Amino acid sequence: MPAAETVRPLSLAQSKELFETLTFHAHAALAVSGGSDSTALMWLASRWARAVARPPKISVLTVDHGLRPEAALECVRVVGWAVELGLAAHILTWRGERPSSGLQASARDMRYGLMRDWCLANEATLLVTAHTLEDQAETLLMRLARGSGIRGLSGMRPEEGGPVRLERPLLETSRAQLRATLTAAGQSWIEDPSNADERFERVRLRKAEPLLTELGLTPIALARSAARLGRALEPIEELGRSFLAQHVEVRPEGFAIVDLAHLRKLDDEIAIQVLERLLERLGGGAAPRLMAVEALHHWLRRGEVQARTLSGCRIAQRKRQLLIGREAGRISKAPVAIQPGESVLWDNRFRISVAGTGMPCEIVPARGLKLVRNRDIPAFVQESLPVLLAENEIAAIPALGNLGQSGWIGLQVTAEFQNIGL
């Protein structure tokens, strides 16, 4: 039996390759939980920054999700390590309600939301995470178990666009190599007990790794398959982007007008990709289930005319056009406070900014309010728009460029639809 291969720490030269794209940004943030992977990301980025001539400003973000009593102290440890490495660090705290199910997915979404908002508020244009080769392999297996299509089976992307760019430089690096790097540096890390909790699917897959390896399903092989599927996905997505550019009008009020005749001419896979992308962006960011998108595509092929709802969107046919917009009933009714001079991302769709008044305001959905019907947009779209309230009166409908009847002196408010990815 051959001897086990020695796992070597990552060299400085390797770090320079991993973090090369950080130099394109003036300010980058690192997502660090304190586990071995993210602690290695922090340590490697710190070493890299000291070795290059003009490194970006690097901030470490760690989230206290409050799911375990130890979480707050772990965040303090992360901050201490960051300071020792010469990096600024910030603790972000989750203050919302805890979900009764889907805990790991909800916690992940919450972490990304908190870190994205911090980046936007602090002009950090890049968020870097520590997903590894093993994470990629586990993601492929989890999605395979759900019957995912080519987009899901291509795994996590090395980079993703958006108001804050996301990069995963360690996707081809093994956890063993990261831990070897930390051990050689004398840098400790935190072992999260939830990583041994078999209630979570990812943990069960991690514990099955030895058996999977015996069958040839090694992390390297699985990650290689994900990369190849990603390569096959690229021309499909490029055709989808071309269609979106030529045959879809995305309106500033947050809805899309699709040329039905050209949509029906698309190959099935490209049409499904187009619909999936539109639903995800227009529905507030929730990814639709592939089976549901396939059913929607079949409905369009049949030419049925009644409106449908899917993934937070309302879909309606109008002669030669398909209209897709936010389903107003799925928008939270809870008022969102906004102070003068602030900018808030509302419903994950509109970036709303307020200035010119010293009065605190609130943002609520238009549905249920007594508004004059705007005939230039569908009624369901108007119901989904943000409305600015001041002293419980309508101060503005910014997506329509309207100020309320009260005429607040000096009020300046804008609502920019975030059509990134369309």
C-alpha positions as CSV (number, residue, x, y, z in Angstrom):
1,M,0.0,0.0,0.0
2,P,1.6,3.3,-1.0
3,A,2.4,5.9,1.7
4,A,0.0,8.7,2.2
5,E,1.0,11.8,0.3
6,T,2.3,14.6,2.5
7,V,0.1,17.7,2.5
8,R,2.2,20.8,2.3
9,P,1.3,24.3,3.4
10,L,0.4,26.9,0.8
11,S,3.4,28.9,-0.3
12,L,3.6,32.7,-0.7
13,A,3.8,32.2,-4.5
14,Q,0.5,30.2,-4.4
15,S,-1.1,32.9,-2.2
16,K,-0.2,35.6,-4.8
17,E,-2.0,33.6,-7.5
18,L,-5.0,33.1,-5.2
19,F,-5.4,36.7,-4.3
20,E,-4.3,38.4,-7.5
21,T,-7.8,39.8,-8.3
22,L,-8.0,41.6,-5.0
23,T,-5.7,44.2,-6.4
24,F,-8.5,45.3,-8.7
25,H,-10.4,46.6,-5.7
26,A,-9.7,49.5,-3.3
27,H,-11.5,47.8,-0.4
28,A,-12.2,44.0,0.1
29,A,-13.9,42.2,2.9
30,L,-13.2,38.7,4.1
31,A,-16.0,36.5,5.5
32,V,-14.4,34.8,8.6
33,S,-16.3,32.5,11.0
34,G,-13.2,31.3,12.9
35,G,-13.2,27.8,11.4
36,S,-10.1,26.4,9.8
37,D,-11.1,27.4,6.3
38,S,-11.9,31.0,6.9
39,T,-9.1,31.5,9.4
40,A,-6.7,30.2,6.7
41,L,-8.3,32.7,4.3
42,M,-7.6,35.5,6.7
43,W,-4.1,34.4,7.5
44,L,-3.2,33.9,3.8
45,A,-4.7,37.2,2.8
46,S,-2.7,39.0,5.5
47,R,0.5,37.4,4.4
48,W,-0.2,38.3,0.8
49,A,-1.1,41.9,1.6
50,R,2.3,42.4,3.4
51,A,4.1,41.0,0.3
52,V,2.6,43.2,-2.4
53,A,3.3,46.8,-3.2
54,R,-0.2,48.2,-3.2
55,P,-2.6,45.9,-1.4
56,P,-6.3,46.9,-1.0
57,K,-7.8,47.8,2.3
58,I,-8.9,44.5,3.8
59,S,-11.6,44.2,6.4
60,V,-12.6,41.0,8.3
61,L,-16.3,40.5,8.8
62,T,-17.5,37.9,11.4
63,V,-21.1,37.3,12.2
64,D,-22.7,36.6,15.6
65,H,-25.7,34.6,14.6
66,G,-26.7,33.9,18.2
67,L,-27.5,30.2,17.4
68,R,-25.0,29.0,20.0
69,P,-24.0,30.5,23.4
70,E,-20.3,30.4,22.3
71,A,-20.9,32.5,19.2
72,A,-20.3,35.9,20.7
73,L,-17.0,34.8,22.3
74,E,-15.9,33.1,19.0
75,C,-16.4,36.4,17.2
76,V,-14.2,38.2,19.8
77,R,-11.5,35.6,19.1
78,V,-11.7,36.2,15.4
79,V,-11.3,39.9,16.0
80,G,-8.3,39.3,18.1
81,W,-6.6,37.1,15.5
82,A,-7.4,39.7,12.8
83,V,-5.8,42.5,14.9
84,E,-2.7,40.4,15.4
85,L,-2.5,40.0,11.7
86,G,-2.8,43.7,11.1
87,L,-6.4,43.6,9.8
88,A,-9.4,45.6,10.8
89,A,-12.3,43.5,12.0
90,H,-16.0,44.0,12.6
91,I,-18.6,41.9,14.4
92,L,-22.0,41.9,12.7
93,T,-25.0,40.7,14.8
94,W,-28.1,38.9,13.6
95,R,-31.1,40.4,15.4
96,G,-34.0,38.9,13.5
97,E,-36.2,35.9,14.4
98,R,-34.8,32.4,14.2
99,P,-36.4,30.1,11.7
100,S,-38.2,27.0,12.8
101,S,-36.8,25.0,9.9
102,G,-34.0,25.2,7.3
103,L,-31.7,26.6,9.9
104,Q,-28.4,26.3,8.1
105,A,-29.8,27.8,4.8
106,S,-31.5,30.7,6.7
107,A,-28.3,31.4,8.7
108,R,-26.3,31.4,5.5
109,D,-28.7,33.8,3.8
110,M,-28.6,36.0,6.9
111,R,-24.8,36.1,7.0
112,Y,-24.6,37.1,3.3
113,G,-27.2,39.7,3.8
114,L,-25.5,41.3,6.8
115,M,-22.1,41.2,5.1
116,R,-23.4,42.6,1.8
117,D,-25.1,45.5,3.5
118,W,-21.9,46.2,5.5
119,C,-19.9,46.2,2.2
120,L,-22.4,48.6,0.5
121,A,-22.3,50.9,3.5
122,N,-18.5,50.9,3.7
123,E,-17.6,51.0,0.0
124,A,-16.1,47.5,0.0
125,T,-16.7,46.3,-3.6
126,L,-15.6,42.7,-3.0
127,L,-16.5,40.0,-0.5
128,V,-14.2,37.0,-0.3
129,T,-15.3,33.6,1.1
130,A,-13.4,30.5,2.1
131,H,-15.3,27.7,0.3
132,T,-12.9,24.8,-0.4
133,L,-12.6,21.9,-2.8
134,E,-14.6,19.7,-0.3
135,D,-17.3,22.3,-0.1
136,Q,-17.6,22.2,-3.9
137,A,-17.8,18.4,-3.9
138,E,-20.5,18.4,-1.2
139,T,-22.5,21.1,-3.1
140,L,-22.5,18.9,-6.2
141,L,-23.7,15.9,-4.3
142,M,-26.4,17.8,-2.5
143,R,-27.7,19.2,-5.7
144,L,-27.5,15.9,-7.5
145,A,-29.7,14.4,-4.7
146,R,-32.3,17.1,-5.6
147,G,-32.3,16.4,-9.3
148,S,-30.7,19.8,-10.2
149,G,-30.1,20.8,-13.7
150,I,-26.8,21.9,-15.3
151,R,-26.8,25.2,-13.5
152,G,-27.0,23.6,-10.1
153,L,-24.6,20.8,-10.9
154,S,-22.0,23.2,-12.0
155,G,-21.6,24.0,-8.3
156,M,-20.4,27.3,-6.8
157,R,-18.9,29.8,-9.1
158,P,-15.3,31.1,-8.4
159,E,-16.8,34.6,-8.8
160,E,-20.3,36.2,-8.9
161,G,-21.2,39.7,-10.0
162,G,-23.6,42.1,-8.2
163,P,-23.5,45.3,-6.3
164,V,-20.9,43.6,-4.1
165,R,-18.7,41.1,-6.1
166,L,-18.3,37.7,-4.5
167,E,-15.1,35.6,-5.0
168,R,-14.2,32.1,-3.8
169,P,-10.4,31.8,-4.4
170,L,-10.0,28.6,-2.4
171,L,-12.4,26.4,-4.5
172,E,-9.5,24.3,-5.8
173,T,-7.7,24.1,-2.4
174,S,-8.2,21.2,0.0
175,R,-9.2,21.7,3.6
176,A,-6.2,19.5,4.5
177,Q,-3.8,22.0,2.8
178,L,-5.4,24.9,4.6
179,R,-5.1,23.2,8.0
180,A,-1.5,22.3,7.2
181,T,-0.9,26.0,6.5
182,L,-2.3,27.1,9.8
183,T,-0.5,24.4,11.7
184,A,2.8,25.5,10.2
185,A,2.1,29.1,11.1
186,G,1.1,28.3,14.7
187,Q,-2.3,29.7,14.1
188,S,-5.2,28.1,15.9
189,W,-8.8,27.9,14.7
190,I,-12.3,27.2,16.2
191,E,-14.1,23.8,15.8
192,D,-17.8,24.4,15.3
193,P,-19.7,21.6,17.0
194,S,-22.5,21.9,14.4
195,N,-20.0,20.4,11.9
196,A,-20.5,17.1,13.7
197,D,-24.3,17.4,13.9
198,E,-25.8,14.8,11.5
199,R,-29.1,16.5,11.3
200,F,-27.5,18.6,8.6
201,E,-27.1,17.1,5.1
202,R,-23.7,18.6,4.5
203,V,-22.4,16.9,7.7
204,R,-23.8,13.6,6.7
205,L,-22.1,13.9,3.3
206,R,-18.8,14.9,4.9
207,K,-18.9,11.8,7.1
208,A,-19.6,9.6,4.1
209,E,-16.5,10.9,2.3
210,P,-14.3,7.8,3.1
211,L,-16.9,5.5,1.5
212,L,-17.4,7.8,-1.5
213,T,-13.7,7.9,-2.0
214,E,-13.5,4.1,-2.1
215,L,-16.1,4.3,-4.9
216,G,-13.9,6.8,-6.8
217,L,-16.1,9.8,-5.9
218,T,-13.3,11.8,-4.4
219,P,-13.6,15.5,-3.7
220,I,-11.2,16.2,-6.6
221,A,-13.2,14.2,-9.1
222,L,-16.5,15.7,-8.0
223,A,-15.1,19.2,-8.1
224,R,-13.6,18.5,-11.6
225,S,-17.1,17.4,-12.8
226,A,-18.6,20.6,-11.4
227,A,-16.0,22.7,-13.2
228,R,-16.7,20.9,-16.5
229,L,-20.4,21.3,-16.2
230,G,-19.7,25.0,-15.5
231,R,-17.8,25.2,-18.7
232,A,-20.7,23.5,-20.6
233,L,-23.1,26.0,-19.0
234,E,-21.2,29.1,-20.2
235,P,-22.4,29.0,-23.9
236,I,-25.9,28.4,-22.8
237,E,-25.8,31.3,-20.4
238,E,-24.2,33.5,-23.2
239,L,-27.2,32.7,-25.5
240,G,-29.5,33.5,-22.6
241,R,-27.8,36.9,-22.0
242,S,-28.0,37.6,-25.7
243,F,-31.8,36.9,-25.6
244,L,-32.2,39.1,-22.6
245,A,-30.4,42.0,-24.2
246,Q,-32.4,41.8,-27.5
247,H,-35.8,40.6,-26.5
248,V,-36.4,41.6,-22.9
249,E,-37.1,45.1,-21.6
250,V,-36.4,45.5,-17.9
251,R,-38.4,48.5,-16.7
252,P,-37.2,50.8,-13.9
253,E,-40.4,50.0,-12.0
254,G,-39.1,46.5,-11.4
255,F,-40.8,44.3,-14.0
256,A,-39.9,42.8,-17.4
257,I,-41.6,42.7,-20.8
258,V,-40.6,39.6,-22.8
259,D,-41.1,39.1,-26.5
260,L,-43.2,35.9,-26.5
261,A,-42.7,35.0,-30.1
262,H,-38.9,35.0,-29.7
263,L,-39.1,33.2,-26.4
264,R,-41.0,30.4,-27.9
265,K,-38.4,29.9,-30.6
266,L,-35.6,29.3,-28.0
267,D,-34.3,25.8,-27.3
268,D,-35.8,24.4,-24.2
269,E,-32.7,24.7,-22.0
270,I,-32.0,28.3,-23.0
271,A,-35.6,29.3,-22.5
272,I,-35.7,27.7,-19.0
273,Q,-32.4,29.5,-18.1
274,V,-33.9,32.8,-19.2
275,L,-37.1,32.3,-17.2
276,E,-35.0,31.1,-14.2
277,R,-32.9,34.3,-14.3
278,L,-35.8,36.6,-14.6
279,L,-37.8,35.0,-11.8
280,E,-34.8,35.1,-9.5
281,R,-34.0,38.7,-10.0
282,L,-37.6,40.1,-10.3
283,G,-38.9,38.0,-7.4
284,G,-36.6,39.5,-4.7
285,G,-33.6,37.1,-5.1
286,A,-35.2,33.7,-4.2
287,A,-34.0,31.0,-6.6
288,P,-36.9,29.2,-8.1
289,R,-37.2,25.4,-8.1
290,L,-36.1,24.0,-11.5
291,M,-39.1,21.7,-11.7
292,A,-41.5,24.7,-11.3
293,V,-39.6,26.7,-14.0
294,E,-39.9,23.7,-16.3
295,A,-43.7,23.6,-15.6
296,L,-43.9,27.3,-16.4
297,H,-42.1,26.8,-19.7
298,H,-44.5,24.0,-20.6
299,W,-47.4,26.3,-19.7
300,L,-46.0,29.0,-22.1
301,R,-45.6,26.4,-24.8
302,R,-49.3,25.5,-24.5
303,G,-50.3,29.1,-24.9
304,E,-52.6,29.3,-21.9
305,V,-53.4,32.9,-20.9
306,Q,-54.3,32.9,-17.2
307,A,-51.8,34.6,-14.9
308,R,-49.6,32.5,-12.7
309,T,-47.4,33.1,-9.7
310,L,-44.0,31.5,-9.0
311,S,-41.0,32.2,-6.8
312,G,-42.3,35.5,-5.6
313,C,-43.3,36.7,-9.1
314,R,-46.5,37.2,-11.0
315,I,-46.4,36.1,-14.6
316,A,-49.1,37.3,-17.1
317,Q,-49.4,37.1,-20.9
318,R,-50.5,40.1,-22.9
319,K,-51.0,39.2,-26.6
320,R,-47.4,39.2,-27.9
321,Q,-45.8,39.9,-24.5
322,L,-45.0,38.1,-21.3
323,L,-45.0,40.3,-18.2
324,I,-43.0,39.2,-15.1
325,G,-43.0,41.3,-11.9
326,R,-43.0,41.0,-8.2
327,E,-45.9,39.3,-6.5
328,A,-47.1,42.0,-4.1
329,G,-48.6,39.5,-1.6
330,R,-45.1,38.0,-1.0
331,I,-43.5,41.3,0.1
332,S,-43.1,41.8,3.8
333,K,-45.6,44.4,5.2
334,A,-43.2,45.4,7.9
335,P,-42.1,49.1,7.6
336,V,-38.5,49.6,6.9
337,A,-37.1,52.7,8.7
338,I,-34.8,55.0,6.7
339,Q,-33.1,58.2,8.0
340,P,-32.2,61.2,6.0
341,G,-28.9,60.6,4.2
342,E,-29.3,56.8,4.3
343,S,-29.6,54.3,1.5
344,V,-31.6,51.1,2.0
345,L,-32.0,48.0,-0.2
346,W,-35.7,47.3,0.0
347,D,-37.2,43.9,-0.8
348,N,-33.8,43.0,-2.3
349,R,-34.9,44.9,-5.4
350,F,-34.8,48.7,-5.0
351,R,-32.0,50.8,-3.6
352,I,-33.8,53.7,-1.9
353,S,-32.1,56.9,-0.9
354,V,-33.5,59.8,1.1
355,A,-32.2,63.4,1.5
356,G,-33.4,66.9,2.0
357,T,-35.5,66.3,5.1
358,G,-34.7,66.0,8.7
359,M,-37.7,63.7,9.3
360,P,-37.4,60.0,9.7
361,C,-39.3,58.0,7.2
362,E,-40.6,54.4,6.6
363,I,-40.8,52.3,3.4
364,V,-43.8,50.1,2.9
365,P,-45.3,48.2,-0.1
366,A,-47.9,50.0,-2.1
367,R,-50.4,47.2,-1.8
368,G,-53.4,48.2,0.4
369,L,-52.7,51.9,0.2
370,K,-55.1,54.3,-1.6
371,L,-53.1,55.4,-4.6
372,V,-54.1,56.9,-7.9
373,R,-53.9,54.2,-10.6
374,N,-50.9,54.6,-12.9
375,R,-52.0,53.4,-16.3
376,D,-48.5,53.2,-17.7
377,I,-47.7,50.1,-15.7
378,P,-49.7,46.9,-14.9
379,A,-51.8,47.1,-11.7
380,F,-49.9,44.2,-10.0
381,V,-46.6,46.1,-10.6
382,Q,-47.9,49.2,-9.0
383,E,-48.9,47.2,-5.9
384,S,-45.4,45.9,-5.6
385,L,-43.7,49.3,-5.5
386,P,-42.1,50.9,-2.5
387,V,-43.9,53.8,-0.9
388,L,-42.2,56.4,1.4
389,L,-44.2,57.4,4.5
390,A,-43.5,60.4,6.7
391,E,-45.7,60.9,9.8
392,N,-47.9,58.1,8.5
393,E,-48.7,60.0,5.3
394,I,-47.5,59.2,1.8
395,A,-44.5,61.3,1.1
396,A,-43.4,59.7,-2.2
397,I,-43.6,56.8,-4.6
398,P,-40.0,57.1,-5.7
399,A,-40.0,54.4,-8.4
400,L,-42.6,56.5,-10.3
401,G,-40.9,59.8,-9.5
402,N,-44.0,61.0,-7.5
403,L,-44.1,63.0,-4.4
404,G,-47.1,62.7,-2.1
405,Q,-49.9,65.3,-1.9
406,S,-48.5,66.7,1.3
407,G,-45.6,68.1,-0.7
408,W,-42.7,67.7,1.8
409,I,-40.5,70.7,1.4
410,G,-37.0,69.8,0.2
411,L,-37.6,66.0,0.1
412,Q,-35.3,64.2,-2.3
413,V,-35.9,60.5,-2.7
414,T,-34.8,58.0,-5.4
415,A,-35.6,54.3,-5.9
416,E,-33.2,52.5,-8.3
417,F,-34.2,49.0,-9.4
418,Q,-31.3,46.6,-8.9
419,N,-31.3,44.8,-12.2
420,I,-27.8,43.3,-11.8
421,G,-27.7,40.0,-13.6
422,L,-30.3,40.8,-16.2
